[in-house]
Amino acid sequence: MNDFGINEMLEMQVALQEKYKDLWKPICPERGQDQLLWMIGEIGEVIDIVKKHGGQKACEDPELRKRLVEEMADVLMYYNDILLCYGISTEELKRSYTDKFEKNMKRW
């Protein structure tokens, strides 16, 4: 199985931003808020699929699953844009994620 990781996603987002740099606002902290709001909208679309059809059907119905995965990809694209907007490195993210994981492992 071939892994698909955050570094690859970030590289793809950088390429996308570069391609549309003349049409889109530049990646910077000021744009981060807009990207957060757009990501929330995409999360809403994921929620709508599950709410309207149920999680089980969203897993089993091929067309519905395709839509669910596509919306999740949209969420990840905005998430990665947000990382770029705020200059969050993969090293910072890994460190913070690992710290949070360790806290959660001891929480209950």
MMTF fields as JSON, N, C-alpha, C and O atoms, coordinates in Angstrom:
{
  "mmtfVersion": "1.0.0",
  "mmtfProducer": "UNKNOWN",
  "numBonds": 431,
  "numAtoms": 432,
  "numGroups": 108,
  "numChains": 1,
  "numModels": 1,
  "chainsPerModel": [1],
  "groupsPerChain": [108],
  "chainIdList": ["A"],
  "bondAtomList": [4, 2, 8, 6, 12, 10, 16, 14, 20, 18, 24, 22, 28, 26, 32, 30, 36, 34, 40, 38, 44, 42, 48, 46, 52, 50, 56, 54, 60, 58, 64, 62, 68, 66, 72, 70, 76, 74, 80, 78, 84, 82, 88, 86, 92, 90, 96, 94, 100, 98, 104, 102, 108, 106, 112, 110, 116, 114, 120, 118, 124, 122, 128, 126, 132, 130, 136, 134, 140, 138, 144, 142, 148, 146, 152, 150, 156, 154, 160, 158, 164, 162, 168, 166, 172, 170, 176, 174, 180, 178, 184, 182, 188, 186, 192, 190, 196, 194, 200, 198, 204, 202, 208, 206, 212, 210, 216, 214, 220, 218, 224, 222, 228, 226, 232, 230, 236, 234, 240, 238, 244, 242, 248, 246, 252, 250, 256, 254, 260, 258, 264, 262, 268, 266, 272, 270, 276, 274, 280, 278, 284, 282, 288, 286, 292, 290, 296, 294, 300, 298, 304, 302, 308, 306, 312, 310, 316, 314, 320, 318, 324, 322, 328, 326, 332, 330, 336, 334, 340, 338, 344, 342, 348, 346, 352, 350, 356, 354, 360, 358, 364, 362, 368, 366, 372, 370, 376, 374, 380, 378, 384, 382, 388, 386, 392, 390, 396, 394, 400, 398, 404, 402, 408, 406, 412, 410, 416, 414, 420, 418, 424, 422, 428, 426],
  "bondOrderList": [1, 1, 1, 1, 1, 1, 1, 1, 1, 1, 1, 1, 1, 1, 1, 1, 1, 1, 1, 1, 1, 1, 1, 1, 1, 1, 1, 1, 1, 1, 1, 1, 1, 1, 1, 1, 1, 1, 1, 1, 1, 1, 1, 1, 1, 1, 1, 1, 1, 1, 1, 1, 1, 1, 1, 1, 1, 1, 1, 1, 1, 1, 1, 1, 1, 1, 1, 1, 1, 1, 1, 1, 1, 1, 1, 1, 1, 1, 1, 1, 1, 1, 1, 1, 1, 1, 1, 1, 1, 1, 1, 1, 1, 1, 1, 1, 1, 1, 1, 1, 1, 1, 1, 1, 1, 1, 1],
  "groupList": [{"groupName": "MET", "atomNameList": ["N", "CA", "C", "O"], "elementList": ["N", "C", "C", "O"], "formalChargeList": [0, 0, 0, 0], "bondAtomList": [1, 0, 2, 1, 3, 2], "bondOrderList": [1, 1, 2], "singleLetterCode": "M", "chemCompType": "L-PEPTIDE LINKING"}, {"groupName": "ASN", "atomNameList": ["N", "CA", "C", "O"], "elementList": ["N", "C", "C", "O"], "formalChargeList": [0, 0, 0, 0], "bondAtomList": [1, 0, 2, 1, 3, 2], "bondOrderList": [1, 1, 2], "singleLetterCode": "N", "chemCompType": "L-PEPTIDE LINKING"}, {"groupName": "ASP", "atomNameList": ["N", "CA", "C", "O"], "elementList": ["N", "C", "C", "O"], "formalChargeList": [0, 0, 0, 0], "bondAtomList": [1, 0, 2, 1, 3, 2], "bondOrderList": [1, 1, 2], "singleLetterCode": "D", "chemCompType": "L-PEPTIDE LINKING"}, {"groupName": "PHE", "atomNameList": ["N", "CA", "C", "O"], "elementList": ["N", "C", "C", "O"], "formalChargeList": [0, 0, 0, 0], "bondAtomList": [1, 0, 2, 1, 3, 2], "bondOrderList": [1, 1, 2], "singleLetterCode": "F", "chemCompType": "L-PEPTIDE LINKING"}, {"groupName": "GLY", "atomNameList": ["N", "CA", "C", "O"], "elementList": ["N", "C", "C", "O"], "formalChargeList": [0, 0, 0, 0], "bondAtomList": [1, 0, 2, 1, 3, 2], "bondOrderList": [1, 1, 2], "singleLetterCode": "G", "chemCompType": "PEPTIDE LINKING"}, {"groupName": "ILE", "atomNameList": ["N", "CA", "C", "O"], "elementList": ["N", "C", "C", "O"], "formalChargeList": [0, 0, 0, 0], "bondAtomList": [1, 0, 2, 1, 3, 2], "bondOrderList": [1, 1, 2], "singleLetterCode": "I", "chemCompType": "L-PEPTIDE LINKING"}, {"groupName": "GLU", "atomNameList": ["N", "CA", "C", "O"], "elementList": ["N", "C", "C", "O"], "formalChargeList": [0, 0, 0, 0], "bondAtomList": [1, 0, 2, 1, 3, 2], "bondOrderList": [1, 1, 2], "singleLetterCode": "E", "chemCompType": "L-PEPTIDE LINKING"}, {"groupName": "LEU", "atomNameList": ["N", "CA", "C", "O"], "elementList": ["N", "C", "C", "O"], "formalChargeList": [0, 0, 0, 0], "bondAtomList": [1, 0, 2, 1, 3, 2], "bondOrderList": [1, 1, 2], "singleLetterCode": "L", "chemCompType": "L-PEPTIDE LINKING"}, {"groupName": "GLN", "atomNameList": ["N", "CA", "C", "O"], "elementList": ["N", "C", "C", "O"], "formalChargeList": [0, 0, 0, 0], "bondAtomList": [1, 0, 2, 1, 3, 2], "bondOrderList": [1, 1, 2], "singleLetterCode": "Q", "chemCompType": "L-PEPTIDE LINKING"}, {"groupName": "VAL", "atomNameList": ["N", "CA", "C", "O"], "elementList": ["N", "C", "C", "O"], "formalChargeList": [0, 0, 0, 0], "bondAtomList": [1, 0, 2, 1, 3, 2], "bondOrderList": [1, 1, 2], "singleLetterCode": "V", "chemCompType": "L-PEPTIDE LINKING"}, {"groupName": "ALA", "atomNameList": ["N", "CA", "C", "O"], "elementList": ["N", "C", "C", "O"], "formalChargeList": [0, 0, 0, 0], "bondAtomList": [1, 0, 2, 1, 3, 2], "bondOrderList": [1, 1, 2], "singleLetterCode": "A", "chemCompType": "L-PEPTIDE LINKING"}, {"groupName": "LYS", "atomNameList": ["N", "CA", "C", "O"], "elementList": ["N", "C", "C", "O"], "formalChargeList": [0, 0, 0, 0], "bondAtomList": [1, 0, 2, 1, 3, 2], "bondOrderList": [1, 1, 2], "singleLetterCode": "K", "chemCompType": "L-PEPTIDE LINKING"}, {"groupName": "TYR", "atomNameList": ["N", "CA", "C", "O"], "elementList": ["N", "C", "C", "O"], "formalChargeList": [0, 0, 0, 0], "bondAtomList": [1, 0, 2, 1, 3, 2], "bondOrderList": [1, 1, 2], "singleLetterCode": "Y", "chemCompType": "L-PEPTIDE LINKING"}, {"groupName": "TRP", "atomNameList": ["N", "CA", "C", "O"], "elementList": ["N", "C", "C", "O"], "formalChargeList": [0, 0, 0, 0], "bondAtomList": [1, 0, 2, 1, 3, 2], "bondOrderList": [1, 1, 2], "singleLetterCode": "W", "chemCompType": "L-PEPTIDE LINKING"}, {"groupName": "PRO", "atomNameList": ["N", "CA", "C", "O"], "elementList": ["N", "C", "C", "O"], "formalChargeList": [0, 0, 0, 0], "bondAtomList": [1, 0, 2, 1, 3, 2], "bondOrderList": [1, 1, 2], "singleLetterCode": "P", "chemCompType": "L-PEPTIDE LINKING"}, {"groupName": "CYS", "atomNameList": ["N", "CA", "C", "O"], "elementList": ["N", "C", "C", "O"], "formalChargeList": [0, 0, 0, 0], "bondAtomList": [1, 0, 2, 1, 3, 2], "bondOrderList": [1, 1, 2], "singleLetterCode": "C", "chemCompType": "L-PEPTIDE LINKING"}, {"groupName": "ARG", "atomNameList": ["N", "CA", "C", "O"], "elementList": ["N", "C", "C", "O"], "formalChargeList": [0, 0, 0, 0], "bondAtomList": [1, 0, 2, 1, 3, 2], "bondOrderList": [1, 1, 2], "singleLetterCode": "R", "chemCompType": "L-PEPTIDE LINKING"}, {"groupName": "HIS", "atomNameList": ["N", "CA", "C", "O"], "elementList": ["N", "C", "C", "O"], "formalChargeList": [0, 0, 0, 0], "bondAtomList": [1, 0, 2, 1, 3, 2], "bondOrderList": [1, 1, 2], "singleLetterCode": "H", "chemCompType": "L-PEPTIDE LINKING"}, {"groupName": "SER", "atomNameList": ["N", "CA", "C", "O"], "elementList": ["N", "C", "C", "O"], "formalChargeList": [0, 0, 0, 0], "bondAtomList": [1, 0, 2, 1, 3, 2], "bondOrderList": [1, 1, 2], "singleLetterCode": "S", "chemCompType": "L-PEPTIDE LINKING"}, {"groupName": "THR", "atomNameList": ["N", "CA", "C", "O"], "elementList": ["N", "C", "C", "O"], "formalChargeList": [0, 0, 0, 0], "bondAtomList": [1, 0, 2, 1, 3, 2], "bondOrderList": [1, 1, 2], "singleLetterCode": "T", "chemCompType": "L-PEPTIDE LINKING"}],
  "groupTypeList": [0, 1, 2, 3, 4, 5, 1, 6, 0, 7, 6, 0, 8, 9, 10, 7, 8, 6, 11, 12, 11, 2, 7, 13, 11, 14, 5, 15, 14, 6, 16, 4, 8, 2, 8, 7, 7, 13, 0, 5, 4, 6, 5, 4, 6, 9, 5, 2, 5, 9, 11, 11, 17, 4, 4, 8, 11, 10, 15, 6, 2, 14, 6, 7, 16, 11, 16, 7, 9, 6, 6, 0, 10, 2, 9, 7, 0, 12, 12, 1, 2, 5, 7, 7, 15, 12, 4, 5, 18, 19, 6, 6, 7, 11, 16, 18, 12, 19, 2, 11, 3, 6, 11, 1, 0, 11, 16, 13],
  "groupIdList": [1, 2, 3, 4, 5, 6, 7, 8, 9, 10, 11, 12, 13, 14, 15, 16, 17, 18, 19, 20, 21, 22, 23, 24, 25, 26, 27, 28, 29, 30, 31, 32, 33, 34, 35, 36, 37, 38, 39, 40, 41, 42, 43, 44, 45, 46, 47, 48, 49, 50, 51, 52, 53, 54, 55, 56, 57, 58, 59, 60, 61, 62, 63, 64, 65, 66, 67, 68, 69, 70, 71, 72, 73, 74, 75, 76, 77, 78, 79, 80, 81, 82, 83, 84, 85, 86, 87, 88, 89, 90, 91, 92, 93, 94, 95, 96, 97, 98, 99, 100, 101, 102, 103, 104, 105, 106, 107, 108],
  "secStructList": [7, 7, 7, 7, 7, 2, 2, 2, 2, 2, 2, 2, 2, 2, 2, 2, 2, 2, 2, 6, 6, 6, 6, 1, 7, 7, 1, 1, 2, 2, 2, 2, 2, 2, 2, 2, 2, 2, 2, 2, 2, 2, 2, 2, 2, 2, 2, 2, 2, 2, 2, 2, 2, 7, 2, 2, 2, 2, 2, 2, 7, 2, 2, 2, 2, 2, 2, 2, 2, 2, 2, 2, 2, 2, 2, 2, 2, 2, 2, 2, 2, 2, 2, 2, 2, 6, 6, 7, 7, 2, 2, 2, 2, 2, 2, 2, 2, 2, 2, 2, 2, 2, 2, 2, 2, 2, 2, 7],
  "xCoordList": [0.841, 0.0, 0.884, 1.876, 0.533, 1.294, 0.703, -0.474, 1.509, 1.04, 0.866, 1.565, -0.082, -0.335, -0.281, -1.213, 0.794, 1.023, 0.9, 0.675, 1.06, 0.896, 1.903, 1.562, 3.133, 4.129, 3.694, 3.829, 3.175, 2.71, 1.518, 1.429, 0.603, -0.56, -0.12, -0.632, 0.827, 1.309, 1.98, 1.776, 2.769, 3.4, 2.344, 2.496, 1.285, 0.215, -0.48, -0.81, -0.703, -1.35, -0.472, -0.97, 0.826, 1.746, 1.662, 1.622, 1.636, 1.528, 0.21, 0.18, -0.87, -2.174, -2.177, -2.669, -1.62, -1.551, -0.687, -1.016, 0.405, 1.287, 0.564, 0.683, -0.173, -0.888, -1.895, -2.059, -2.566, -3.624, -3.228, -4.094, -1.936, -1.472, -1.985, -2.117, -2.271, -2.782, -4.285, -4.814, -4.974, -6.418, -6.805, -7.821, -6.012, -6.33, -5.496, -4.411, -6.01, -5.231, -4.003, -4.04, -2.916, -1.704, -1.876, -2.671, -1.119, -1.09, -0.347, 0.837, -1.053, -0.483, -1.417, -2.548, -0.97, -1.833, -3.196, -4.195, -3.243, -4.516, -5.529, -6.735, -5.054, -5.951, -6.392, -7.367, -5.68, -5.981, -7.413, -8.034, -7.955, -9.335, -10.311, -11.238, -10.117, -10.993, -10.928, -11.954, -9.716, -9.566, -10.218, -10.793, -10.134, -10.808, -12.317, -12.961, -12.868, -14.312, -14.721, -15.747, -13.926, -14.223, -14.127, -14.927, -13.148, -13.01, -14.234, -14.723, -14.719, -15.914, -17.097, -17.897, -17.212, -18.268, -18.159, -19.167, -16.939, -16.735, -17.042, -17.587, -16.696, -17.042, -18.56, -19.09, -19.255, -20.722, -21.252, -22.25, -20.6, -21.04, -20.841, -21.669, -19.752, -19.536, -20.644, -21.23, -20.92, -21.962, -23.31, -24.056, -23.632, -24.908, -25.063, -26.134, -24.005, -24.075, -24.395, -25.282, -23.685, -23.884, -25.24, -25.929, -25.618, -26.895, -28.078, -29.026, -28.026, -29.148, -29.249, -30.346, -28.1, -28.103, -27.651, -27.853, -27.051, -26.528, -25.118, -24.74, -24.356, -22.967, -22.802, -21.897, -23.669, -23.562, -23.755, -22.982, -24.789, -25.046, -23.913, -23.528, -23.385, -22.273, -21.037, -20.21, -20.915, -19.8, -20.063, -19.136, -21.311, -21.635, -22.082, -21.792, -22.775, -23.285, -22.137, -21.592, -21.763, -20.592, -20.664, -19.675, -21.802, -21.921, -21.841, -21.17, -22.53, -22.516, -21.121, -20.647, -20.476, -19.11, -18.173, -17.316, -18.342, -17.514, -17.685, -16.702, -18.924, -19.192, -18.584, -18.003, -18.718, -18.165, -16.651, -16.106, -15.99, -14.53, -14.111, -13.116, -14.859, -14.548, -14.658, -13.812, -15.699, -15.859, -14.762, -14.287, -14.365, -13.254, -11.958, -11.14, -11.777, -10.6, -10.631, -9.597, -11.817, -11.947, -11.538, -10.832, -11.987, -11.623, -10.094, -9.504, -9.473, -8.016, -7.293, -6.248, -7.839, -7.2, -7.201, -6.187, -8.333, -8.381, -7.5, -6.836, -7.484, -6.63, -5.173, -4.457, -4.748, -3.366, -3.094, -2.005, -4.058, -3.906, -3.715, -2.914, -4.446, -4.34, -2.945, -2.35, -2.428, -1.051, -0.089, 0.808, -0.284, 0.572, 0.385, 1.365, -0.851, -1.125, -0.396, 0.109, -0.348, 0.261, 1.698, 2.306, 2.228, 3.617, 3.898, 4.988, 2.921, 3.096, 3.818, 3.333, 4.973, 5.783, 5.289, 4.577, 5.684, 5.313, 5.968, 5.402, 7.155, 7.823, 7.03, 6.845, 6.562, 5.738, 4.458, 4.058, 3.818, 2.566, 2.777, 1.988, 3.834, 4.117, 4.378, 3.866, 5.163, 5.48, 4.209, 3.987, 3.386, 2.158, 1.177, 0.55, 1.044, 0.149, 0.587, -0.239, 1.882, 2.43, 2.202, 1.803, 2.455, 2.215, 0.75, 0.446, -0.144, -1.577, -1.969, -2.758, -1.429, -1.69, -1.273, -2.026, -0.079, 0.416, -0.462, -0.73, -0.908, -1.83, -3.123, -3.621, -3.66, -4.916, -4.764, -5.709, -3.605, -3.364, -3.394, -3.659, -3.126, -3.088, -4.356, -4.521, -5.23, -6.39, -7.405, -7.859, -7.775, -8.83, -8.309, -9.065],
  "yCoordList": [-1.182, 0.0, 1.243, 1.304, 2.203, 3.435, 4.492, 4.832, 5.013, 6.039, 7.372, 7.682, 8.139, 9.484, 10.398, 10.425, 11.14, 11.902, 13.398, 13.931, 14.05, 15.499, 16.225, 17.24, 15.727, 16.393, 16.416, 17.434, 15.296, 15.223, 16.148, 16.822, 16.172, 17.064, 18.527, 19.314, 18.887, 20.273, 20.644, 21.743, 19.741, 19.995, 20.241, 21.131, 19.449, 19.618, 20.964, 21.631, 21.368, 22.654, 23.818, 24.807, 23.698, 24.742, 24.853, 25.96, 23.727, 23.729, 24.361, 25.122, 24.048, 24.622, 26.14, 26.9, 26.557, 27.996, 28.718, 29.826, 28.099, 28.692, 28.837, 29.864, 27.815, 27.849, 29.0, 29.633, 29.271, 30.279, 31.552, 32.298, 31.806, 32.962, 34.292, 35.254, 34.364, 35.61, 35.774, 36.872, 34.704, 34.753, 34.753, 35.339, 34.109, 33.946, 34.88, 35.308, 35.185, 35.958, 35.141, 33.91, 35.826, 35.079, 34.334, 34.72, 33.276, 32.525, 33.38, 33.677, 33.763, 34.585, 34.514, 34.047, 34.964, 34.886, 35.568, 35.1, 36.645, 37.345, 36.472, 36.605, 35.603, 34.706, 33.5, 32.83, 33.231, 32.067, 32.026, 30.963, 33.179, 33.208, 32.796, 32.027, 33.293, 32.904, 31.393, 30.743, 30.844, 29.411, 28.6, 27.543, 29.083, 28.405, 28.369, 27.342, 29.487, 29.54, 28.625, 27.949, 28.602, 27.706, 26.245, 25.412, 25.936, 24.567, 24.168, 23.044, 25.078, 24.793, 24.498, 23.607, 25.234, 24.968, 23.564, 22.879, 23.136, 21.783, 20.726, 19.67, 21.001, 20.079, 19.963, 18.878, 21.074, 21.047, 20.135, 19.444, 20.121, 19.236, 17.767, 16.923, 17.459, 16.094, 15.724, 14.645, 16.633, 16.401, 16.177, 15.285, 16.966, 16.804, 15.404, 14.804, 14.895, 13.556, 12.525, 11.689, 12.585, 11.607, 11.804, 10.835, 13.058, 13.352, 12.899, 12.309, 13.171, 12.844, 11.356, 10.834, 10.671, 9.293, 8.28, 7.078, 8.752, 7.857, 7.397, 7.27, 7.153, 6.751, 5.421, 5.248, 4.484, 3.153, 3.221, 2.635, 3.938, 4.055, 4.82, 4.5, 5.829, 6.595, 5.716, 5.995, 4.673, 3.728, 2.682, 2.245, 2.289, 1.148, 1.515, 0.78, 2.624, 3.022, 3.649, 4.672, 3.058, 3.536, 5.017, 5.736, 5.476, 6.878, 7.823, 8.853, 7.465, 8.294, 8.324, 9.372, 7.182, 7.12, 7.996, 8.69, 7.959, 8.799, 10.271, 11.007, 10.702, 12.095, 12.405, 13.473, 11.469, 11.655, 11.838, 12.756, 10.977, 11.048, 12.334, 12.953, 12.741, 13.985, 15.194, 16.088, 15.215, 16.328, 16.312, 17.364, 15.104, 15.009, 15.52, 16.145, 15.253, 15.77, 17.295, 17.941, 17.873, 19.34, 19.88, 20.884, 19.205, 19.621, 19.614, 20.566, 18.535, 18.439, 19.492, 19.998, 19.82, 20.85, 22.193, 22.89, 22.553, 23.804, 23.721, 24.696, 22.571, 22.381, 22.64, 23.337, 22.075, 22.276, 23.712, 24.224, 24.373, 25.804, 26.592, 27.525, 26.215, 26.905, 26.715, 27.658, 25.49, 25.274, 26.196, 26.786, 26.316, 27.19, 28.65, 29.389, 29.078, 30.478, 30.898, 32.017, 30.0, 30.327, 29.812, 29.894, 29.287, 28.847, 27.72, 27.645, 26.841, 25.724, 24.604, 24.079, 24.251, 23.213, 21.831, 21.667, 20.849, 19.477, 19.045, 18.243, 19.573, 19.25, 19.799, 19.105, 21.049, 21.63, 20.845, 20.562, 20.495, 19.76, 18.39, 17.971, 17.694, 16.375, 16.474, 15.667, 17.45, 17.628, 17.897, 17.281, 18.805, 19.153, 17.986, 17.706, 17.312, 16.158, 15.062, 14.473, 14.793, 13.766, 14.132, 13.285, 15.392, 15.848, 15.669, 15.182, 16.056, 15.928, 14.46, 14.093, 13.631, 12.198, 11.637, 10.897, 11.994, 11.495, 11.964, 11.19, 13.206, 13.709, 12.903, 12.499, 12.672, 11.93, 10.469, 9.882, 9.89, 8.514, 8.38, 7.296, 9.464, 9.447, 10.039, 10.014, 10.559, 11.321, 10.463, 10.86, 9.32, 8.522, 7.217, 6.422],
  "zCoordList": [0.0, 0.0, 0.0, 0.726, -0.79, -0.912, 0.017, -0.102, 0.939, 1.863, 1.144, 0.18, 1.643, 1.133, 2.34, 3.144, 2.471, 3.682, 3.523, 2.436, 4.657, 4.731, 3.845, 3.238, 3.76, 2.917, 1.457, 0.778, 0.982, -0.403, -0.629, -1.655, 0.34, 0.217, 0.184, -0.612, 1.048, 1.068, -0.254, -0.769, -0.795, -2.095, -3.176, -4.012, -3.149, -4.133, -3.944, -4.924, -2.702, -2.441, -2.888, -3.425, -2.666, -3.132, -4.656, -5.194, -5.346, -6.814, -7.26, -8.226, -6.563, -6.898, -6.682, -7.516, -5.552, -5.268, -6.296, -6.72, -6.691, -7.69, -9.035, -9.705, -9.413, -10.696, -10.749, -11.792, -9.634, -9.62, -8.879, -8.423, -8.757, -7.99, -8.534, -7.776, -9.814, -10.392, -10.172, -10.343, -9.796, -9.585, -8.108, -7.732, -7.282, -5.871, -5.009, -5.403, -3.84, -2.867, -2.486, -2.5, -2.145, -1.775, -0.448, 0.409, -0.314, 0.939, 1.967, 1.807, 3.004, 4.066, 5.274, 5.143, 6.441, 7.621, 7.443, 7.989, 6.701, 6.499, 5.754, 5.963, 4.907, 4.153, 4.981, 4.641, 6.053, 6.878, 7.365, 7.372, 7.778, 8.273, 7.181, 7.438, 5.984, 4.868, 4.639, 4.442, 4.668, 4.424, 5.541, 5.282, 6.777, 7.888, 7.663, 7.879, 7.231, 6.992, 5.841, 5.918, 4.781, 3.662, 4.102, 3.676, 4.956, 5.448, 6.276, 6.164, 7.097, 7.896, 6.971, 7.256, 5.877, 4.897, 4.326, 4.155, 4.031, 3.497, 4.554, 4.233, 5.813, 6.898, 6.984, 7.221, 6.793, 6.768, 5.678, 5.882, 4.527, 3.444, 3.82, 3.478, 4.52, 5.012, 5.998, 5.916, 6.926, 7.926, 7.253, 7.656, 6.241, 5.536, 4.948, 5.033, 4.36, 3.767, 4.847, 4.67, 5.946, 7.018, 7.685, 8.003, 7.894, 8.556, 7.707, 8.225, 6.413, 5.533, 5.211, 5.014, 5.158, 4.675, 5.723, 5.551, 6.792, 7.819, 7.49, 6.325, 8.534, 8.355, 7.658, 6.842, 7.975, 7.378, 5.866, 5.108, 5.433, 3.992, 3.309, 2.185, 3.996, 3.426, 3.225, 2.357, 4.013, 3.862, 2.777, 2.095, 2.622, 1.763, 0.355, -0.589, 0.193, -1.124, -1.925, -1.51, -3.059, -3.814, -4.215, -4.073, -4.707, -5.135, -3.947, -4.003, -2.879, -1.678, -1.065, -0.627, -1.039, -0.505, -1.332, -0.785, -2.647, -3.521, -3.158, -3.071, -2.945, -2.547, -1.185, -0.99, -0.239, 1.095, 1.038, 1.651, 0.312, 0.204, -0.506, -0.127, -1.528, -2.231, -1.305, -1.336, -0.486, 0.459, 1.523, 1.951, 1.948, 2.904, 2.277, 2.951, 0.985, 0.282, 0.255, 0.427, 0.038, 0.084, 1.45, 1.542, 2.515, 3.874, 4.018, 4.528, 3.566, 3.679, 2.847, 3.257, 1.691, 0.863, 1.588, 1.608, 2.179, 2.939, 4.176, 4.528, 4.842, 6.018, 5.656, 6.375, 4.544, 4.115, 3.715, 3.971, 3.092, 2.808, 4.108, 4.162, 5.137, 6.427, 7.012, 7.533, 6.925, 7.38, 6.641, 7.243, 5.327, 4.526, 4.913, 5.019, 5.125, 5.485, 6.758, 6.856, 7.719, 9.006, 9.125, 10.192, 8.037, 8.03, 9.007, 9.574, 9.21, 10.14, 9.41, 8.407, 9.924, 9.275, 9.679, 10.669, 8.888, 9.222, 10.531, 11.273, 10.815, 12.069, 13.257, 14.256, 13.145, 14.212, 14.41, 15.539, 13.308, 13.369, 14.008, 14.855, 13.606, 14.174, 15.665, 16.44, 16.071, 17.488, 18.29, 19.333, 17.81, 18.516, 18.523, 19.544, 17.395, 17.286, 18.252, 18.95, 18.286, 19.171, 20.634, 21.433, 20.985, 22.363, 22.746, 23.835, 21.866, 22.132, 22.245, 23.116, 21.382, 21.438, 22.801, 23.434, 23.24, 24.518, 25.68, 26.599, 25.65, 26.679, 26.662, 27.712, 25.481, 25.361, 25.799, 26.325, 25.59, 26.008, 27.532, 28.053, 28.24, 29.696, 30.315, 31.535, 29.496, 29.984, 30.723, 31.796, 30.202, 30.832, 31.326, 31.884]
}
